[in-house]
Amino acid sequence: MSTHTTEPPDSPTGVDSRELPLAALLALATAVFITSLTETLPAGVLPAMSAGLGSF
C-alpha cells in the first residue's frame, strides 16, 4: 500500500489561493459603510433640518 499526498497545483499568478483578498474585502467594506451612511444619515438629521426651517 502506498500513500501519496497530492499538493494543490501552483496558482498561475503565484498567489496562494488560501490568502484572504484583503484589498477586495477593504473595498467591499468601504462601499457598504458609505452606502449605509448615505442612506441613514439623512433620516437622522431630518428633525434638525425641520427645526431650522421653523416647521417643527
N, C-alpha and C positions, 0 to 999 in steps of 0.2 A: 504494500500500500504506500503510495507516495502522496505527500501533501504539497500542494502548490498554493502559494499565495499570489494572487493577481493584484498588481498595483494599478490604480486608475491611470489611464493614459494622460500624458502631459497635455496641458492646455496649449492651444496654438499661440495664445497671446503671452504665455509664460506666467500668467497669474494663477495662483492656486484657486480653484473653483470653490473652496470652502471658506474663503475670506469674505467678510461682510463688505458689500459695496457701500462704503461709508459716504462717498460723495453723493451717490444717488439717494441714500437714506437721509442725508442732511438736506438735500434739495427738496425731497418729499416732505420732510418735517417742516421746513420753512414755508413751503407752499400751503400746507394745512394750517399752520399758525396764521399766516397772513389772510388766508381765506376766512377762517373763523373770526379773526379780529375785525375784518371789514364787514362781516355780516352781523356781528353782535354789538360792536361799538356804537353805531348809530342808535340802536334801541336803548342803550344805556344813557345816552346824553339827550334823548328827546325831552325829558322833563325840564332839564336846564335850558334847552333851546326854547321851549314853550314859555317858560318863566321869563326869559329875556324878551320875548315878544309881547309880554303882558297878557297872555291869554290863559294863564294858569293861576 
